[in-house]
Amino acid sequence: MVLYHLWPNRLPGGFVGVDVFFVISGFLITGHLVKAMGAQPSPRLLVDFYARRIRRLAPAAVLVILFVLVASALLLPPTSLAPTGWSALASTLFSQNWYLASQSVSYLETASQPSALQHFWSLSVEEQFYIVWPLLLIGAALVAQWRRRPVRPVVVTTIIALGALSLAWSLIHTAIDPDVAFFDTTSRAWQFAVGGAIALLPGRFRVPSLLAWVGVACIALATFLFSDSTAFPGTAALLPTFGAGLVIAARSPEDETWSWAFASRFGPVRWLGDVSYSAYLWHWPMIVLLPVALGHALDTRAKAAIIVATLILAGLSQRFVEQPLRNITWLTARRRRSFLAGATAAVVLAVGSIGSVGVSAAATANENAALIAKVTNGDSCYAAAAVGNPDCSNPFGRLDRAHLPESLADKPLAWQDDCIDDITQNTEKLCQLGDPAGTETVLLWGDSHAGAWSSAFDIAGKINHWRVIVAARNKCPSSLVAPDATAWGEKLPDDQQGWCASRNAWVLKTVVPRADRVVLANLWANYVFDDGRGDQAVGYERVVKSSQKLGRDVTVMQHVPLTGRTLEAKVWGPDCLAKQDPASCSNPIASAYPPSTSAVFREMRADGFGPTVRYIADADRFCDDSRCYSAIGGVSVYFDGSHLSNTYSTSLGPWLATKLRSKTPLDQADIG
């Protein structure tokens, strides 16, 4: 896993190391529990088991979480601490996997900007397994005793049944939503069950040693053939899981030269096995935080240094933290002391985590107030205020590196206020921005790009004395026909299409009547409807027609510029600006605004909506005569590869306030 995280392109399927880990964990824990139960299973076994787990896993984990909290406070700007705080709290509570799933994080998406504690997701899955699995096994054993049946067959049957149910759900869930399924404990339980079933095979049963090498080959194939485009876990996880199962089931003896276990006779190999847990904990924070400390991306020397540092820290942690606290007499003398120590550590981490979130919230509020004052100053040359201002020098390609925020640290208000919605079931999240005492209400409705405009609309609302409602949902444009795919071929599952359609129907029925005008903002070129057949604007036109029937004025906003050659080939703005000359982080207008970005508007014109729909063009806020830029007026335009940063979005507020009062109809606009 360490090598995969450092060189993901060399080992594109290296993430399957976690699957092997789950199988081994299921094998060891099940074997231990069944042996401990013996002929007389007792709930008291649980107390001993959980106390040992705390002493075994908590010391090193607590140390690493504390390190990340302190290092983040020293290295990151205060406004960037909230994600670290929430991630630390989730790791402390063994729920990092569900936290990542709720944040719509794709573990396999190479463009995603990770948390320094993201790797705790697999430990969270394991801890959840440790909590539930012993209860199920002891429960099955007690039922067997109660019904006067042999314990072992009942336990084996329980493991197989639970594993089969989990596997079936894994296949279904991966097909529906692979990003969430990746982190879902119930989609992973079957891998633990495979290891558990092997642990209960008769002692005389042994798979031929040759098959252990077949298992190794299965794991190697998965490591080199899988990639971030592989739907996982699902059917793909069968290969590394059963490969690991074959290696374990062979029970290869160490004294056979061609045995897989032969290597374990050597001291360095045994040492690596002993420190593997600490090594896993330490490597990822360094991969995430070291580039921040260095001020540039990791090169080969830095990656080699991380490997060396990981081994050193792992050895020190194992020698001076894990071993002493696992065997310390004060803890082992009474079981409750282990629970007390674990609870105390959890409280300390929780306080530190919540404190980080609080510091970040206060810093963000202060910076937002200062930013608003700066961009609403009439003579400002800051960010978008410099565009078109004759008193300012050429703003395009100009950057103040001293104030370049970390990737994902400069998100607009929709993210700061947690009011942007994901395509997960049906929720009714809305942002309430602008002037709360305003005389008019504007609804900003669309996908995540509407969310990225939220800071601009907040300022425009305050200037024009309008209330602003933002109804933004990731991957769900403001259309009454839900998209079934993206422009580059990513299929949207049926349930997500249904949730998107239901959400937009709710906005039309409930929110539009509360607004005086409706503004639609989307990454228009991103979506394909009805597999590309027919009129791709029909869903948007239904929104326009329905809103106009209610007497609402409708405005559509021009596409923000693309940052790469295509929609999929995005250039991550802050990362590019951190590494290259700002003028190089730009895109020719022909690539930034290809015909696909205005296709919906052309169709709406052709269908007769041109005279009745207003249009706001924004290209002159991002581009000169030839190129569109990721740095303007000293700041980053984007917080990622396509969404406006909070800074630049806020700075567009005064310009937007004027544009929203204009009455340019779609059929008179230059849409390209």
Salt bridges, closest charged atoms under 4 A:
ASP19 OD2 - ARG188 NH1 2.78
ASP48 OD1 - ARG335 NE 2.14
ASP184 OD2 - HIS173 ND1 2.97
GLU254 OE1 - ARG270 NH2 3.01
GLU256 OE2 - ARG206 NH2 3.56
GLU322 OE1 - ARG56 NH1 2.79
GLU322 OE1 - ARG326 NH2 3.72
ASP400 OD2 - HIS403 ND1 2.62
ASP418 OD1 - LYS429 NZ 3.30
ASP421 OD2 - ARG473 NE 2.78
ASP421 OD2 - ARG503 NH1 3.70
ASP435 OD2 - HIS465 ND1 3.14
GLU440 OE2 - ARG517 NE 3.19
ASP458 OD1 - LYS462 NZ 2.65
GLU490 OE2 - LYS475 NZ 3.04
ASP530 OD1 - ARG533 NH2 2.97
ASP531 OD1 - LYS491 NZ 3.10
ASP531 OD2 - ARG533 NH1 3.63
ASP553 OD2 - ARG614 NE 3.19
ASP620 OD1 - ARG621 NE 3.37
ASP640 OD2 - HIS643 ND1 2.78
